[in-house]
Structures are given as structure tokens and as C-alpha cells.
Amino acid sequence: MIDWSGYLGLILKGALVTVELTLMGCALALVMAFIAGLGRLSRHFAFRALATAYIEFFRGTSIFVQLFWAYFVLPLFGFELTPLQAGVLALGLNVGAYGAEVVRGAVLSIGRAQYEACVALNLTRYQCMRHIILPQAFLVMLPTFCNNAIELLKATAVVSLISLSDMTFEAQVVRAQTGNTLVPFGTILILYFLMALAISRFVRMLEKRLARGLDGVRV
């Protein structure tokens, strides 16, 4: 008989690493999404070109290769990263590239009348974006941001390739030590589902909260 308590403890310990990766990766992805997404809408060619290059590069290359570059190649140029830092960097930059197009599309979806109202009120471009456009556009972004966050959660499994002890890595360790596949991988299957469900519920609550007072915007 196998004493599963210790092995399940290992997986739960790995689950905390997965949560940490997801939270920090989502934070970086959100920042990059807004920088690159608004950069695509900039009046300056240099900003648009840089934003486009970032988006196309990270959407067009494999997350596995990006992770290996962050962990194995960057140290050759003097940037030494821990496995956690490399994982957050690769995940955040990758998902942020997809999120940038969400930001751009949401801002463009706001009706022209809103921009004309800003002109009528003599608002600067920054004031218009900050107080009028982005509050409405953010509500449009949220459902897709939710999907991106869940995709990032599932993508955290790739960090096991650089020996970061997330729950997928720990499940592999348990499988190697016990010879049992069903219990460790069944456990992380349930954990991934519960985490994804928590993200979905949180974003849905946020949608409802932000929709209050925004007449004409449907959630």
C-alpha cells in the first residue's frame, strides 16, 4: 500500500507554485497587453512599429522556445534568471502579445460618438482615453482576458521543462516514485479545473461590478 498523503502534499506544494506563476504571469501579460495594444493605436510610427514587432514575434514563435531562451540563452548575455523568473517572463510576454490585440480591438469598438463627445468637452487625447474610452473598452476586453488568463494557467505546465517544481512537475515526480499515473495526474486535472473555474468566476464578478453605471454596455 502506498501512503498518498505525502505525495499529495508534494502536488499541493507544486500547486502553490502554479498559482504564483499564474498571478505574476497575468500581471505582466496585462501590462504588456495595454502597452502594446495602445502602442498599435499610437500616432507615432516608431511606437506602432515596436508594438507590432513585439506582437508578431511572440505570437509567431513557440512558448517552449521562448521559455528556453529566457532560461538558457539570456544568461549568455548577462541576464541570469531563476526558473520562476524565466517562467513568468516567457508566459507574460507570450500571453501579453495576444492580449494586445484584445486591447486594440476593444478600443476600436467604441463608437465614434464617444470620441466626438470628448472633442466637444475639450478633453485632451489622454483625458479622453483615460476617462471615457478605456472604462468602456475594458468591459469589452474582460471576457477575452478571462480566456487568456486560463490559457496562461494551463501553459504554466511548460515550466516543468526547466525543472521548476510546479504541480505538473511534482505529478511527474510522484508518478516516477510510485509507478501510479492515475492518482497524480487525476489530481492535477482536478486542480487545473478548479483554478480555471476560480478565474472564470472572478472575472464574471468583475464584469458585473464594472458594468454598473455604464448604460448601453451589455455584459
N, C-alpha and C positions, 0 to 999 in steps of 0.2 A: 504493500500500500504506500502511496505517495502522500506526504504531508504537504497539501497545497497551500497552506496559509502563508508560508514564507515565500513561495513562488508568486502567489497573487500579490503579496506585498511589493515584490520587485516590479510587477507590472503597474501597480498603482503609483509607485515612485516614478516610473517612467511616464505615467500619465501626467504627472505634475510638470515634467519637462515639456511634454507636448503642449500643455496649456500655456506654459511660459513662452514657448516658441510661437504659438498662435497669437497670443496677445501682442507680443513685441513685433512680430511679422506684420500683423494687421495695422499696427500703429505706423510702421514705416511705409507700408503699402498705401495707407490713406494719405500720408504726407506727399509721397511721390505722385499719387494719382492727381491730387489737386495742383501740384507744381507743374506736372507735365500736361495735364488736361487744360489748365488755364494758359499754359505756355503755347499750346496749339492755337489758342484764340488771340494771342498777342498781336499787336500791330507791328511789332519788330520782327524782322525776318530772322535774326540770329536766335531769338528765343524760340520761334516756331521751328527752326531747323534743328536746334538742340533737343527740343521736346519730341519731335518726330523721330530723330535718330534713336533716342532712348527707347521710345515705344516700339519701333520696328525691330530694334536689336533684341530686346528682352522678350518680345512676343515670338520672334523668329528663331530663337535658339532654345535648346533643351534646358530644363531646370536642373537636370543631372549635371550637364556640362557647366552651367553657371555655379552650381554648388562646388564642384571640383576646382573651378577657377578660384573661387573665394577662399577655399581652404588650402589648396596645394600650390596654386600659381602666384597669388598675391604675395605670399611670404618671400618669393624670389625678388620682388620689387620693394621689399622692406615693410610690408604690411602684414604683420603676424596676427592672425585671428584665432580665437578659441573655436572649437566646434560649434558652440552655441552662437557666437557672433557671426560665424560664416553662414550658419543656417538661417539666422534672422535676415542677414544681408541678402542672401540669394532669394529667399522666399518673398521678402518685402519688395525687392526690386522687380521680381518677376510678376507678382500679382499687381503691383502698382502700375505696371505698363498696361495691363488690361483695364484697371480701374480708371486710368487717364482718359480712355475713350468713353467711359461711362460719364465722367465729369463733362467732357466736351459735348457729348450728345445731350445731356440733361440741360446744360446752359443754353444750347441752341434751340431746345424745345420750348423755351419760354417765349410767349407771344411778343411780337414786335410792339404791341401797345404798351407793354411794361417798360420798354426802353424809351418810347416816346413820352411816357409819363415822367420818367427820370429827367429827360431833357426839359420838359415843361416846368419841373420843380427846380431846375437849375442845379441838379446834382452832378458832381464830378463822376468820371467813369468808375473810380474806386468806390465812391459812396453808392452808386447805382448797383454795382456788383455785390457790395457788402450787405446792403440793407434791403434791396429789392429782389435781385435776381437769384443770388445763391440760396437764400432761405427757401424759395420755391423750388429751385433746381435740386437742392439737397434731398427733398422729399421724393423727387423722381429717381434720384440715384439709389436710395436705400434698398429697394428690392434686389437690384443687381449687386450692390455692395454686399448684401447678405450672401448671395451665391458665391461671390469672390472670397468672402471670409471662410465659407465652408470648404471651398476648393483649397484654400491655403491650409486649413486644418488637415485635410486629407493628404496634402502634399508634404506635410511635416514628416511623413514616413521616410522620405528620401534621406533625411539626416542620419538614419541608421547606417548609411553607406560610409559615413566618415566617423563611425563609432561613437556617435552621440547617443546617450542612453535614454532615448525616448521610449514610448511604450511598445512600438514595433520592434525596436532593438531588444528590449527586455523579453518580449514574447519569443523572439528567436533564441535568446539565451535559455529560457525555460524549456523550450522545445528540444534544444540540444542536450540539456541535462536530464530531462525526463523521458524523452522519446515520444512524448504525447503532443499531438498537433491540435486536437480539438479544443482542449481547455484553454491554452494560452491565446490562440487566435480567435476562438469564440469570445473570450473575454474582451480582447481589444476591439472586436467587431461591435460589441455592445457599447463599449466606452466611446468609440468614434461616433456612433449613432447618437448617444446621449449628449455628447459635446455639440454635435451639429444641431440637434434639437434645441439646445440651450441658446445657441447663436440665433437660430431662426426666431425663437420666442422673444429674445431680447430686441431684435431688430423690429419685430412686429409691434412691440410695445412702444419703441421709439417712434415708429411711424405714426401711431395713433396720437402720441403726445405732441409731436411736431405739427400734425395736421390741424390741431386746434387753432382757430383764428385765421386759417388760410382758406378763405372762401374760394370756391371754384377749383380747388385742388383735391382730387379724389385719392384716397388711399386704397 
